[in-house]
């Protein structure tokens, strides 16, 4: 594919579709939303309003870091505090599909609905990619950013049209476009991060305590595996407890699963064969640095039969 031609075509199409109107988009810092943001700003300039929605389930310090990174590139980003909205919507929900539905509804109807009314935007730009569409339509899992493909009319339901400039590309293609538009490697080669954020890495209900645990485990895994050649690595908190020993006393502690995979476009994946000393170090750090965690597992399951994320 001629990716330079793709960029020019998408910029022209965005400009034609929006006309003299206003568009809005949500930036997460991942390569999909980042490329979507750059394409939108090339097409619309100040008529694209870019926001970063702090939903309370991102990695530690991520909202401010991403906003600062894009402001440095000359792209203004508004930081929206919606933590209460999302955590309230997720409270007590254990079913994976209902979690995704709660996030989708809160994102599109409550948070973005309010922003649309405030800004007068009539278009939402979204970084949906082909794999998102395929997995949702096939019923593998519901991606939070899929609407029209499920028969949902966003204009009728939420009050705005959706533009998806990346919907014909897979992850490897999006990375190529990121390079063409000049995004730094920190973004173009950034690991995928799920739309439902860390709620996809907490099996069971999302609570403040569980978020604190999975954020700490995520930080350890990302620090220890930085530089490892892998498509993605992550930490998952299971909804179960295991017997352990701490300070010579029996305890029932939480269980963290570490997952590291090799893939090209996330359709298929295999577990990365990490060095044993590296796995031992990760396990030791997780079980000594994080309170109430006394067991650490490494997931060897390929995709399929497993998916990359747990929820």
C-alpha positions in Angstrom: 0.0 0.0 0.0 1.1 3.6 -0.7 0.7 5.0 2.8 1.5 8.6 1.7 -1.4 8.4 -0.7 -3.6 6.9 2.0 -2.8 9.9 4.3 -3.6 12.4 1.6 -6.8 10.6 0.7 -8.0 10.5 4.3 -7.2 14.1 5.0 -9.2 15.1 1.9 -12.1 12.9 2.9 -12.2 14.2 6.5 -12.2 17.8 5.1 -15.0 17.0 2.7 -17.1 15.1 5.2 -17.0 17.8 8.0 -17.2 20.7 5.6 -17.4 23.9 7.6 -18.5 22.0 10.8 -16.7 21.1 14.0 -15.3 17.6 14.9 -14.2 16.2 18.1 -11.9 13.2 18.9 -10.7 11.4 22.0 -7.0 10.8 22.3 -5.7 7.9 24.4 -2.0 8.0 23.5 -2.2 4.7 21.6 -1.1 4.6 18.0 -4.6 4.3 16.6 -6.0 7.4 18.3 -2.8 9.3 17.8 -2.8 8.8 14.0 -6.5 9.7 13.9 -5.7 12.9 15.8 -2.9 13.9 13.5 -5.0 13.2 10.4 -7.9 15.2 11.8 -5.7 18.2 12.7 -4.1 18.2 9.2 -7.6 18.2 7.7 -9.4 20.6 10.1 -6.9 22.5 12.1 -8.6 24.3 15.0 -12.0 22.9 13.9 -11.0 19.6 15.5 -11.3 19.6 19.2 -9.0 16.9 20.8 -9.7 15.7 24.3 -8.1 13.2 26.6 -10.8 11.6 28.9 -9.4 10.6 32.2 -11.6 7.6 33.0 -9.8 6.6 36.1 -8.8 3.2 34.7 -5.7 4.2 32.8 -2.1 3.4 33.7 -0.5 5.5 36.5 0.3 9.1 35.3 -0.8 8.4 31.7 -3.3 11.2 31.2 -0.9 14.1 32.0 1.9 12.4 30.1 0.0 12.0 26.9 -1.5 15.5 27.0 2.0 17.0 27.5 3.4 14.9 24.7 0.9 16.2 22.1 1.0 19.8 23.3 4.8 19.6 22.7 3.9 18.5 19.1 1.8 21.6 18.7 -1.6 19.8 19.1 -3.7 21.2 21.9 -5.5 18.6 24.0 -8.1 19.2 26.6 -7.9 17.0 29.7 -11.4 15.9 30.8 -11.9 14.4 34.3 -14.6 11.8 34.0 -13.3 9.4 36.6 -16.5 9.5 38.7 -18.7 8.8 35.6 -16.8 5.7 34.5 -16.0 4.2 37.9 -19.6 4.7 38.9 -20.9 3.0 35.7 -18.5 0.0 36.4 -19.4 -0.4 40.0 -20.4 -4.0 40.9 -20.3 -5.2 37.3 -18.5 -8.6 36.9 -19.7 -9.7 33.4 -17.0 -8.9 30.8 -19.6 -7.9 28.1 -21.6 -5.7 30.5 -18.3 -4.0 31.5 -17.7 -3.1 27.9 -21.3 -2.0 27.4 -21.1 0.3 30.5 -17.9 1.9 29.2 -19.4 2.3 25.7 -22.5 3.9 27.0 -20.7 6.2 29.4 -18.2 7.2 26.8 -20.5 8.0 23.9 -23.7 9.1 25.6 -22.8 10.7 28.9 -19.3 12.1 28.5 -19.1 12.8 24.8 -22.8 13.8 24.6 -22.0 16.6 27.1 -18.9 17.6 25.2 -20.8 17.7 21.9 -23.4 20.0 23.4 -20.7 22.2 24.8 -18.6 22.5 21.7 -21.3 22.3 19.0 -19.4 19.4 17.3 -21.4 17.3 14.9 -18.7 14.7 14.1 -16.7 12.4 16.3 -13.4 11.1 14.8 -12.5 7.6 16.0 -9.4 5.4 15.6 -11.4 2.2 14.8 -9.3 -0.3 12.9 -10.2 -3.4 10.9 -9.4 -5.9 13.6 -11.8 -4.1 16.0 -14.6 -4.5 13.5 -13.9 -8.1 12.6 -13.7 -9.3 16.3 -16.9 -7.4 17.2 -18.9 -8.6 14.2 -17.7 -12.2 14.7 -18.8 -12.0 18.4 -15.3 -12.7 19.8 -15.6 -9.6 22.0 -17.3 -6.2 21.7 -14.9 -3.4 21.1 -16.0 -0.1 22.8 -15.6 1.8 19.5 -17.8 -0.2 17.2 -21.3 1.3 16.5 -22.5 1.3 12.9 -21.2 -2.2 12.3 -23.6 -3.4 15.0 -26.5 -1.5 13.5 -26.3 1.4 16.0 -26.9 4.8 14.3 -24.7 7.2 16.3 -26.4 10.3 15.0 -29.8 9.0 16.2 -28.6 7.5 19.5 -25.9 10.0 20.5 -26.5 13.1 18.4 -23.4 13.0 16.2 -21.8 11.3 13.1 -18.7 9.1 13.5 -15.7 9.3 11.1 -13.3 6.3 11.1 -10.3 7.0 8.8 -8.4 3.9 9.9 -11.1 1.3 9.6 -9.5 -0.4 6.5 -6.2 -0.9 8.3 -4.8 -3.4 10.7 -2.3 -2.5 13.5 0.8 -2.9 11.3 -0.7 -0.6 8.7 -1.5 2.0 11.3 2.1 1.9 12.5 3.2 2.6 8.9 0.9 5.6 8.7 2.2 6.8 12.0 5.7 6.9 10.6 4.5 8.7 7.4 2.8 11.5 9.4 6.0 11.9 11.6 4.9 10.6 14.9 7.8 9.6 17.2 8.6 5.9 17.8 7.4 6.3 21.3 3.9 6.5 19.8 4.3 4.7 16.4 5.7 1.5 18.1 3.7 1.8 21.3 2.1 -1.4 22.6 -1.7 -1.8 22.1 -3.7 -0.9 25.1 -7.4 -1.9 25.4 -10.2 0.6 24.9 -11.8 -0.5 28.3 -8.3 0.2 29.7 -7.4 -1.6 33.0 -11.0 -2.8 33.5 -10.1 -5.4 30.8 -7.3 -6.6 33.1 -9.4 -7.0 36.2 -11.4 -10.2 36.2 -14.5 -9.4 38.2 -15.8 -6.1 39.6 -13.6 -3.0 39.3 -12.8 -1.4 42.7 -10.3 1.3 43.8 -8.2 -1.4 45.6 -8.1 -3.7 42.6 -7.2 -0.7 40.3 -4.3 0.1 42.7 -3.1 -3.4 42.5 -3.2 -3.9 38.7 -1.6 -0.4 38.2 1.3 -1.4 40.4 1.7 -4.8 38.6 1.4 -3.1 35.2 4.2 -0.7 36.1 6.5 -3.6 37.2 5.8 -5.6 34.1 6.3 -2.7 31.7 9.5 -1.6 33.5 11.0 -5.2 33.5 10.0 -6.0 29.9 10.9 -2.7 28.3 13.1 -3.4 25.4 11.9 -7.0 24.9 10.9 -7.7 21.4 7.2 -8.5 21.8 3.9 -7.3 20.4 2.4 -6.7 23.9 2.9 -7.4 27.5 0.6 -6.8 30.4 -0.5 -7.8 34.0 -3.9 -9.2 34.9 -5.6 -9.4 38.3 -7.7 -12.6 38.7 -10.9 -12.7 40.7 -9.7 -15.3 43.1 -7.4 -15.9 46.0 -4.6 -18.4 46.8 -3.1 -19.7 50.0 0.3 -18.3 50.7 2.8 -17.6 53.5 3.9 -14.1 54.6 5.9 -13.3 57.7 5.5 -17.0 58.8 1.7 -16.7 58.7 -0.8 -18.2 56.4 -2.7 -15.8 54.1 -5.1 -15.7 51.3 -3.6 -13.5 48.7 -4.4 -12.2 45.2 -3.1 -13.6 42.0 -1.5 -11.7 39.2 -1.0 -13.2 35.7 1.7 -11.9 33.4 1.1 -12.1 29.7 3.7 -11.4 26.9 2.9 -12.2 23.3 4.3 -12.1 19.8 2.0 -11.1 17.0 1.7 -8.9 13.8 -1.8 -7.7 13.9 -3.4 -9.2 17.0 -5.5 -11.7 15.0 -3.2 -14.5 16.1 -0.6 -14.5 18.9 1.8 -16.8 20.7 3.4 -16.5 24.1 6.9 -14.9 24.1 9.6 -17.3 25.4 11.1 -15.0 28.1 14.3 -15.9 29.9 13.7 -17.7 33.2 15.7 -15.2 35.3 13.5 -12.4 33.9 10.3 -14.2 34.9 11.7 -14.9 38.3 12.6 -11.3 38.9 9.1 -10.1 37.8 7.5 -12.7 40.1 9.6 -11.7 43.0 8.9 -8.0 42.6 5.2 -8.4 42.2 4.8 -10.7 45.2 7.0 -8.5 47.5 6.2 -5.0 46.3 2.5 -5.3 46.0 0.5 -5.9 49.2 -1.9 -8.8 49.3 -0.4 -10.5 46.2 1.2 -13.8 46.9 1.1 -15.6 43.6 2.3 -14.7 40.1 1.6 -16.8 37.0 2.9 -16.6 33.4 0.3 -17.2 30.6 1.5 -19.5 27.8 -1.9 -19.6 26.0 -1.8 -18.6 22.3 -4.6 -16.7 20.4 -6.7 -18.6 19.6 -8.1 -20.2 21.8 -7.4 -17.3 24.2 -7.8 -13.6 23.4 -5.0 -11.2 24.2 -6.9 -9.5 27.0 -8.8 -11.3 29.8 -12.0 -9.3 29.8 
